[in-house]
Amino acid sequence: MSCQSPIVVALDYPTMTQSIEMAKQLDPKQCRVKVGKELFTTSGPVILDELHKLGFEVFLDLKFHDIPNTVANAVDVAARAGVWMVNVHASGGRRMMEASANALQQRMDNKTLLIAVTVLTSMDQSDLREVGIDVTPEQHVKRLAALAKSSGMDGVVCSAQESSMLSTELGKDFVLVTPGIRPKGAAQGDQKRIMTPAEAMSAGSHYLVMGRPITQSPDPIATLTEVNRTLGVHV
Ligand SMILES: O=C(O)c1cc(=O)[nH]c(=O)n1[C@@H]1O[C@H](COP(=O)(O)O)[C@@H](O)[C@H]1O
């Protein structure tokens, strides 16, 4: 049975052993999992096989950003590894995203979703200003998401605060993946543009990425089950 929940648990761990221990407690019907830079750097691609063997759909979050040829080839390798979703940075530009989309289109029966990161959820207006972007996060997300869509991306990573606007602007089928999800009372940490799981879903998010609120909870499974319950997902 495939996953019933929009939750993607970020397995941000410094060792493969810790990430597998957590994954073994989770249920592939209750969540998908995400492998990011920390875990992939320590474990390499074998972690993808291990998580697939446990029955999980895997989001490979390496946020590729490089010249078009390099990124297209990296995305192709990720798809070959059978990941459910892979991401690039929208700020890499149209040619980089089009080359990546073409690489996946050329694969027979491609099933990997290709998503572009817009403005990181850890950034606010003052962070953008410092890197030379003089518009609001919402305006910049809108511009990058429109570029991502017209460059052949299946969707974007944004904050749930932009989900409603993007859903209206770009249509309900354009996939919105939203980190910066914090249940009421959870520590915000380094995230700036946050929302609760229920608010994010009503705003139009398709998938909710959650790391620390689940992985650092005293009872991760109870927390995940409770978040699913608030979203009406009963597994
Ligand atoms: O692409 C991502 O997944 C991502 C994009 C973004 O804008 N913000 C963001 O937090 N993420 C990732 O989502 C996860 C959020 O983790 P927590 O803040 O612990 O819930 C981390 O693994 C981040 O790398």
The ligand as an SDF file (V2000), in Angstrom:
LIG
                    3D

 24 25  0  0  0  0  0  0  0  0999 V2000
   14.6950   21.2890    0.3990 O   0  0  0  0  0  0  0  0  0  0  0  0
   14.4140   21.1490    1.5970 C   0  0  0  0  0  0  0  0  0  0  0  0
   13.9990   20.0680    2.0190 O   0  0  0  0  0  0  0  0  0  0  0  0
   14.4520   22.3320    2.4690 C   0  0  0  0  0  0  0  0  0  0  0  0
   14.2510   23.5510    1.8420 C   0  0  0  0  0  0  0  0  0  0  0  0
   14.0070   24.6990    2.6130 C   0  0  0  0  0  0  0  0  0  0  0  0
   13.7430   25.7770    2.0910 O   0  0  0  0  0  0  0  0  0  0  0  0
   14.0460   24.5850    3.9670 N   0  0  0  0  0  0  0  0  0  0  0  0
   14.3040   23.4100    4.6110 C   0  0  0  0  0  0  0  0  0  0  0  0
   14.2780   23.3850    5.8560 O   0  0  0  0  0  0  0  0  0  0  0  0
   14.5680   22.2800    3.8600 N   0  0  0  0  0  0  0  0  0  0  0  0
   14.9390   21.0190    4.5490 C   0  0  0  0  0  0  0  0  0  0  0  0
   13.8290   20.5800    5.3440 O   0  0  0  0  0  0  0  0  0  0  0  0
   14.2730   20.0550    6.5870 C   0  0  0  0  0  0  0  0  0  0  0  0
   13.6240   20.8260    7.7080 C   0  0  0  0  0  0  0  0  0  0  0  0
   13.9960   20.2800    8.9290 O   0  0  0  0  0  0  0  0  0  0  0  0
   13.4240   20.8210   10.3200 P   0  0  0  0  0  0  0  0  0  0  0  0
   13.6570   22.2930   10.3700 O   0  0  0  0  0  0  0  0  0  0  0  0
   14.2360   20.0550   11.3330 O   0  0  0  0  0  0  0  0  0  0  0  0
   11.9550   20.4550   10.3340 O   0  0  0  0  0  0  0  0  0  0  0  0
   15.7910   20.0980    6.5830 C   0  0  0  0  0  0  0  0  0  0  0  0
   16.2650   18.8250    6.2090 O   0  0  0  0  0  0  0  0  0  0  0  0
   16.1280   21.1320    5.5190 C   0  0  0  0  0  0  0  0  0  0  0  0
   17.3390   20.8200    4.8500 O   0  0  0  0  0  0  0  0  0  0  0  0
  1  2  2  0
  2  3  1  0
  2  4  1  0
  4  5  2  0
  4 11  1  0
  5  6  1  0
  6  7  2  0
  6  8  1  0
  8  9  1  0
  9 10  2  0
  9 11  1  0
 11 12  1  0
 12 13  1  0
 12 23  1  0
 13 14  1  0
 14 15  1  0
 14 21  1  0
 15 16  1  0
 16 17  1  0
 17 18  2  0
 17 19  1  0
 17 20  1  0
 21 22  1  0
 21 23  1  0
 23 24  1  0
M  END
$$$$
